């Protein structure tokens, strides 16, 4: 493990520590984690979409320049991989939650899902 990775882990732990400092039990820690993830995941989806679209724009505007074409392709691939991984993991979690009957509405509804009426 290099020093940069160790610094990143330390900074992440320092930033997240106050969230868990006042947690009374495991349930409240999970609730705080759920709140954080529900705010971060849509942002990550937007970033992956922007990376994909930026790659498409770079590819279209390359004008035959091989370096720009290669850069555009890599952005497109990275954006698609990011979107695919997020949607695939979300689908696996939804399938596990529905199979085992746990979660209590923690997982956000997907496309085409009808939210439960109050």
Secondary structure, 3 states (H helix, E strand, C coil): CCHHHHHHHHHHHHHHHHHHHCCCCHHHHHHHHHHHHHHHHHHHHHHHHHHHHHHHHHHHCCCCCHHHHHHHHHHHHHHHHHHHHHHHHHHHHHHHHHHHCCCCCCCCCCCCCCCCCC
